[in-house]
Amino acid sequence: MVVRSARNVETQKKKKRRAAPRKKVTRIQGNTLAARRRLKKLAGKARAKAAS
C-alpha cells in the first residue's frame, strides 16, 4: 500500500517539479505480441500515407 503522509506528498511534488519535461507518447510501444502487431499495422498505414 502507498503511504500518503504529508512529508511523502511534498517529496513527490518536488520530484515532479524537478523531472525533465517530456513529450507525451503518441503511440503505445511495447514488446508483447499484440502491441507489436498493432505497431506494425500502424507503421504500415503511416508508410502507405507517406507514399501516396
QUIVEN-V416238 format. One record per pair of residues at least 12 apart in sequence whose C-alpha atoms are under 6 Angstrom apart, sorted by the first residue. I is the first residue (numbers start at 0). J is the second residue. Records with the same first field share a line. If there is no record, write none. Layout:
# QUIVEN-V416238
I->J + J
This chain:
# QUIVEN-V416238
none
